Amino acid sequence: MEFLQNKEFLSGFFGGWGCGKSHIGASKGLTFILENLGGNGLITAPNYRLLLVTFDKYAEIFPPNIIRRRRRQPPPEIELIKELNSAKLYFWSTDKPETIQAIEVAWVHMDEAGLSPFLAYRNARARMRQRKPDGTEYPYQLWATTTPRQMHWLYKEFVEDPHFFITASTRDNIYIDAESYIQRIGISGQEAEQNIEGKFVLLAGDCLFELQALERALKDCREPEEVDESGLVLIWKKPVFGVPYIAAADCADEGGEGVNCCVIMEAQTGEEIAEIYGDISADRFAELCFDVGKQYNEALIAVERNHTAGGVVTTKLQGMGYKNLFTDAKGKIGWETNPFNRFPMLVEYKEAIGKHQTVVRNSDAIGEMSTFVRGKDNKYKHLEGHHDDRVMARAICWQMKNKSPVGGEARCMSFEYKVSV
């Protein structure tokens, strides 16, 4: 009830599985609508499957007699009756946050926000500009309901820079047999602290990166100065003439569509100044790397060549005439991550984070680090349902910063020249 009645601009409800997060989030939407006639709402979820679950919850919470029309197929939408000024509820997946546009709303509900990227939060927040028929503003509100998943923008926004939030346990739901449910799912320790008690923790206690180091790194994160190419390119610092820049590209596992990431750093300081990230084709990714690399004084780019997409990106860059591509000691263009250098280079990057030798600007990258854990095969990798593209791109770029790739004697003359400028 405290969360339901709160009127602050930002509010959060963080809880364990089955504690009623989506239920109270939809109830808050209904309350806003009844108190602010005509106030459109934007409801988000991390993917379309979860979005339909959230849609069904809204269809359950909103009385049938106030719903004029509803559409479950994409794009899902609910339109209310004329007596409520025909307010609309727009349902949007955040897996492609750059598409959140072309609507005006008075409130936003981000369900399972812990799985949504910062750009989705930024874009959703920017949609809150609807005005009442008399021209005055609505009392804009954005609320997030989620089980804490990562230490990213959500942690920074609500915990480090405190806004109103409530933490709830699965046990707080009196309408289920919580103890029986908890016993059935069979989790314990820090995993239970997150998924049952709703706390921000590093899962399994075996995260590669240390909690205190990530908390400190989050303080350096900030909103980008510019967002280009419909959200695919984030820029925190514009290029400076004469400054050497380095970049590393982690490509999708296949040559078609997939998540690609390229991070750009200042070669001398290790500060992140730009990032390319998106579920896009290898060809499109190569074009963006070309454009951004040229912008940053033709930065030295190391393209991870382990998979098909790496070869596609490299070939495309060469065909477009990009000259400053990293070449290893064997004369091969690109960076090879293998069983011998993967773990050492990740440890070196972890130490750089711990010693604050590098500056991370993207809170989503910290989120990936917080879910980068030791698996059953004793190897560090991302948790199921998460990504590690930002982590790997940064680890490779840090090797470039140090000039000496782990596990080899590779050098690149243009690289050495640029670093010595």
C-alpha positions in Angstrom: 0.0 0.0 0.0 2.9 2.3 0.7 4.3 1.7 -2.8 0.8 2.1 -4.3 0.2 5.4 -2.7 3.6 6.9 -3.3 3.5 9.8 -5.7 7.3 10.4 -6.3 8.6 10.7 -9.8 10.7 7.5 -9.4 9.7 4.5 -7.2 10.8 0.9 -7.1 9.4 -2.4 -5.8 12.2 -5.0 -5.6 11.2 -8.5 -4.5 11.6 -12.2 -4.7 9.9 -14.6 -7.0 6.1 -14.7 -6.5 5.9 -11.8 -4.1 3.4 -9.9 -6.3 5.7 -7.4 -8.1 3.7 -7.3 -11.4 0.4 -7.3 -9.5 1.3 -4.2 -7.5 2.8 -2.6 -10.6 -0.4 -3.0 -12.6 -2.4 -1.8 -9.6 -0.4 1.3 -9.4 -1.1 1.9 -13.1 -4.9 1.6 -12.5 -4.6 4.0 -9.6 -2.8 6.6 -11.7 -5.4 6.2 -14.5 -8.4 6.7 -12.1 -6.7 9.8 -10.5 -5.5 11.3 -13.7 -8.0 10.8 -16.5 -6.5 10.4 -20.0 -3.0 9.7 -18.7 -1.5 7.2 -21.2 0.9 4.6 -19.8 4.0 2.8 -21.2 4.5 -0.7 -19.8 7.8 -2.5 -20.6 9.3 -6.0 -20.1 12.7 -7.3 -21.2 11.4 -9.5 -24.0 8.1 -10.3 -25.8 7.5 -13.5 -23.8 7.6 -11.7 -20.5 5.7 -8.7 -22.0 2.7 -11.0 -22.7 2.8 -12.1 -19.0 2.7 -8.5 -17.9 -0.1 -7.7 -20.5 -2.2 -10.5 -19.0 -1.7 -9.1 -15.5 -3.0 -5.7 -16.6 -5.9 -7.4 -18.3 -6.6 -9.1 -15.0 -6.2 -6.0 -12.8 -8.1 -3.5 -15.0 -11.9 -4.1 -14.6 -13.5 -5.4 -17.9 -16.0 -2.6 -17.9 -13.4 0.1 -18.3 -11.6 -1.6 -21.2 -12.9 -0.5 -24.6 -10.5 -2.5 -26.7 -7.4 -4.7 -26.2 -4.9 -6.2 -28.6 -2.6 -8.9 -27.4 -0.7 -9.5 -30.7 2.1 -7.2 -31.5 2.2 -4.4 -30.7 0.1 -5.1 -27.6 -2.2 -2.3 -26.5 -5.2 -1.6 -24.2 -7.6 1.3 -24.8 -9.9 2.4 -22.0 -13.4 3.8 -22.3 -14.3 7.4 -23.2 -15.2 8.1 -19.6 -11.5 7.7 -18.8 -10.7 10.0 -21.8 -9.8 6.9 -23.9 -6.4 6.5 -22.2 -4.1 4.0 -23.8 -1.7 1.5 -22.4 1.3 0.8 -24.7 3.2 -2.4 -24.1 6.8 -2.4 -25.3 9.7 -5.0 -25.2 13.1 -3.5 -24.2 15.2 -6.0 -26.1 15.6 -3.3 -28.8 15.4 -0.1 -26.6 16.0 2.2 -29.6 12.5 1.4 -30.8 10.8 3.0 -27.8 9.7 6.2 -29.5 6.9 8.1 -31.2 4.5 8.0 -28.2 3.7 10.4 -25.4 2.7 9.1 -22.0 2.1 10.3 -18.4 3.5 7.3 -16.6 5.8 4.3 -17.1 5.9 0.9 -15.5 9.1 -1.1 -16.2 8.3 -4.7 -15.2 11.3 -7.0 -14.5 13.4 -3.9 -15.0 16.5 -5.7 -13.7 16.7 -7.3 -17.1 16.3 -4.1 -19.2 19.2 -2.0 -20.3 19.9 1.6 -19.3 18.9 2.9 -22.8 15.4 1.5 -22.4 15.1 3.3 -19.1 16.4 6.5 -20.6 14.1 6.3 -23.6 11.1 5.4 -21.6 11.7 8.3 -19.2 11.9 10.6 -22.2 8.4 9.5 -23.4 6.8 11.1 -20.3 5.7 14.4 -21.9 2.0 14.0 -22.4 -0.1 17.0 -21.4 -3.7 17.2 -20.2 -6.4 18.6 -22.5 -6.0 22.0 -20.7 -2.2 22.1 -21.6 -0.9 21.4 -18.0 1.4 18.6 -17.2 0.5 15.3 -15.6 2.2 14.3 -12.4 4.7 12.1 -14.2 5.7 8.9 -12.5 8.0 6.0 -13.4 8.1 2.9 -11.3 10.2 -0.3 -11.6 9.1 -3.7 -10.4 11.7 -6.5 -10.5 13.7 -9.2 -8.8 17.2 -7.6 -8.6 19.3 -9.1 -11.4 22.3 -7.0 -12.0 24.2 -4.2 -10.4 23.5 -1.8 -13.2 21.5 1.4 -13.7 18.8 0.1 -11.4 21.2 -0.2 -8.5 22.8 3.2 -9.2 19.4 4.9 -9.7 17.6 3.6 -6.6 20.3 2.5 -4.1 23.4 4.6 -4.7 21.4 7.7 -5.5 18.4 7.0 -3.3 14.9 7.2 -4.6 11.8 5.6 -3.0 11.9 1.9 -3.1 10.5 -1.1 -1.2 12.1 -4.5 -0.8 9.8 -7.5 -0.4 10.4 -11.2 0.2 8.6 -14.1 -1.4 7.4 -14.9 2.2 5.5 -11.6 2.3 2.9 -13.0 -0.1 0.2 -14.3 2.2 -1.8 -15.7 -0.8 0.7 -18.5 -1.5 2.3 -21.2 0.6 5.7 -19.5 0.4 7.7 -22.0 2.5 6.4 -24.9 0.4 7.2 -22.9 -2.8 10.7 -22.0 -1.6 11.4 -25.6 -0.7 10.2 -26.8 -4.1 12.5 -24.5 -6.1 15.4 -25.6 -3.9 17.8 -22.6 -3.9 19.8 -21.3 -1.0 22.7 -18.9 0.0 23.1 -15.7 -2.1 20.9 -17.1 -4.9 18.1 -17.2 -2.4 18.9 -13.7 -1.1 18.4 -12.4 -4.6 15.5 -14.5 -5.8 13.6 -15.0 -2.5 14.5 -11.9 -0.4 14.8 -9.5 -3.3 18.3 -8.2 -2.4 21.1 -6.9 -4.7 23.8 -9.5 -4.4 26.5 -11.1 -6.5 25.1 -14.5 -7.4 26.7 -17.7 -6.0 29.4 -15.7 -4.3 31.7 -16.7 -7.1 31.5 -13.7 -9.4 34.8 -12.9 -11.1 34.5 -9.2 -10.1 34.4 -8.1 -6.5 31.3 -6.3 -5.1 33.2 -3.3 -3.6 35.0 -2.8 -6.9 31.8 -2.8 -8.9 30.1 -0.4 -6.4 33.0 2.0 -6.9 33.0 1.6 -10.6 29.3 2.4 -10.8 30.1 5.9 -9.4 31.9 6.6 -12.6 29.0 5.6 -14.8 26.9 8.4 -16.4 24.5 9.1 -19.2 26.1 9.4 -22.6 26.5 12.9 -24.0 25.2 11.7 -27.4 23.2 8.7 -28.6 23.5 8.1 -32.3 22.2 5.6 -34.9 18.9 5.1 -33.0 20.7 4.1 -29.8 23.4 1.8 -31.3 26.2 4.3 -30.6 26.8 5.8 -27.2 29.3 8.6 -26.8 30.5 9.9 -23.5 33.4 12.0 -24.7 34.0 13.5 -28.1 37.3 12.9 -29.9 40.3 15.2 -29.3 42.7 15.9 -32.1 46.0 14.1 -31.6 44.8 11.8 -28.8 45.4 8.1 -29.6 42.4 5.8 -29.3 42.0 2.0 -29.2 39.0 -0.2 -29.7 38.0 -3.8 -29.3 35.1 -5.6 -31.0 33.4 -8.7 -29.6 31.3 -10.1 -32.4 28.3 -12.4 -32.5 28.9 -16.1 -32.5 27.4 -16.4 -36.0 27.7 -14.4 -39.2 24.1 -13.3 -39.2 22.1 -11.4 -36.6 23.3 -11.3 -33.1 24.6 -9.1 -30.3 27.8 -7.2 -31.2 29.8 -4.8 -29.0 32.7 -2.5 -29.7 34.2 -0.3 -26.9 36.5 2.6 -27.5 39.1 3.8 -25.0 41.7 6.5 -24.7 44.9 4.6 -25.3 46.9 6.4 -22.6 44.3 6.6 -19.8 42.0 3.5 -20.3 38.9 5.7 -20.0 35.9 4.5 -21.9 34.7 7.2 -24.3 32.3 5.4 -26.7 30.5 2.1 -27.3 28.7 0.4 -30.2 26.2 -2.2 -29.0 23.2 -3.9 -30.6 21.5 -6.9 -32.0 22.5 -6.1 -35.6 24.1 -7.8 -38.6 27.8 -8.2 -38.9 27.8 -5.9 -42.0 26.0 -3.2 -40.1 28.3 -3.6 -37.1 31.3 -3.2 -39.3 29.9 0.0 -40.9 29.4 1.5 -37.4 32.9 0.4 -36.3 34.3 2.1 -39.5 32.4 5.3 -38.9 33.2 5.6 -35.1 36.8 4.4 -35.6 37.4 7.1 -38.2 35.8 9.7 -36.0 38.2 8.8 -33.2 41.4 9.6 -35.1 41.2 6.2 -36.9 41.5 4.2 -33.7 43.3 1.0 -33.7 40.6 -1.7 -33.8 41.1 -5.3 -32.6 38.3 -7.5 -33.9 37.9 -10.8 -32.1 38.2 -13.3 -35.0 37.1 -16.5 -33.1 33.7 -16.8 -34.9 32.3 -16.3 -38.4 31.1 -12.8 -37.6 34.6 -11.7 -36.7 35.8 -12.6 -40.2 32.8 -10.8 -41.8 33.5 -7.7 -39.8 37.2 -7.7 -40.6 36.7 -8.3 -44.3 34.1 -5.5 -44.4 36.4 -3.1 -42.7 39.2 -3.9 -45.1 37.0 -3.5 -48.1 35.9 -0.1 -46.8 39.6 0.9 -46.6 40.1 0.9 -42.8 43.9 0.8 -42.3 44.4 0.6 -38.6 43.5 -3.0 -37.7 45.3 -4.9 -35.1 47.6 -7.6 -36.4 49.1 -10.4 -34.3 52.6 -11.8 -34.3 51.7 -14.3 -37.0 50.5 -11.5 -39.3 46.9 -12.3 -38.9 44.4 -9.5 -38.6 42.3 -9.5 -35.5 42.4 -10.8 -31.9 42.1 -14.5 -31.1 40.7 -15.4 -27.7 41.6 -19.0 -26.8 41.7 -21.2 -23.8 45.2 -20.1 -22.9 44.7 -16.3 -22.9 41.0 -16.0 -22.0 41.2 -16.4 -18.2 44.5 -14.4 -17.8 43.2 -11.4 -19.7 39.9 -11.5 -17.7 41.9 -11.5 -14.5 44.0 -8.6 -15.7 40.8 -6.6 -16.5 39.3 -7.5 -13.1 42.5 -6.2 -11.4 42.2 -3.0 -13.5 38.6 -2.5 -12.2 39.7 -3.3 -8.7 42.6 -0.8 -8.8 40.5 1.8 -10.6 43.0 1.9 -13.5 40.2 2.1 -16.0 37.0 4.2 -16.1 33.8 2.4 -17.0 31.0 4.7 -18.2 28.2 2.3 -19.1 26.3 0.9 -16.1 25.1 -2.0 -18.3 28.7 -3.1 -18.5 28.8 -3.2 -14.7 25.6 -5.2 -14.9 27.3 -7.8 -17.1 30.2 -8.0 -14.7 27.9 -8.6 -11.8 26.5 -11.7 -13.6 29.8 -13.0 -14.9 30.3 -16.1 -12.6 32.1 -19.4 -12.4 29.9 -22.1 -14.0 29.7 -25.8 -13.3 32.5 -26.4 -15.8 34.7 -24.2 -13.6 34.9 -21.5 -16.4 33.7 -17.9 -15.9 30.9 -16.9 -18.2 27.6 -15.1 -18.1 24.6 -16.4 -16.3 21.8 -17.9 -18.4 19.6 -15.1 -19.8 22.4 -12.5 -19.6 25.3 -11.5 -21.9 29.1 -11.0 -21.7 29.8 -9.1 -24.9 30.6 -5.9 -23.0 32.9 -7.7 -20.6 34.8 -9.5 -23.3 35.2 -6.3 -25.5 36.6 -4.4 -22.5 38.9 -7.2 -21.5 40.4 -7.3 -25.0 40.6 -3.5 -25.1 42.5 -3.5 -21.8 45.0 -5.8 -23.4 45.4 -3.3 -26.2 45.9 -0.6 -23.6 48.8 -2.7 -22.1 50.3 -3.2 -25.6 51.1 -6.8 -24.9 48.4 -9.4 -25.7 48.2 -12.2 -23.1 49.8 -15.4 -24.2 51.9 -14.1 -27.1 54.4 -11.6 -28.4 52.1 -9.8 -30.8 52.8 -6.2 -31.7 51.4 -3.7 -34.2 53.6 -0.9 -35.4 50.8 1.5 -35.8 49.6 0.6 -32.3 53.0 1.3 -30.8 53.3 4.6 -32.7 49.9 5.8 -31.6 50.5 5.0 -27.9 53.8 6.8 -28.0 52.3 10.0 -29.5 
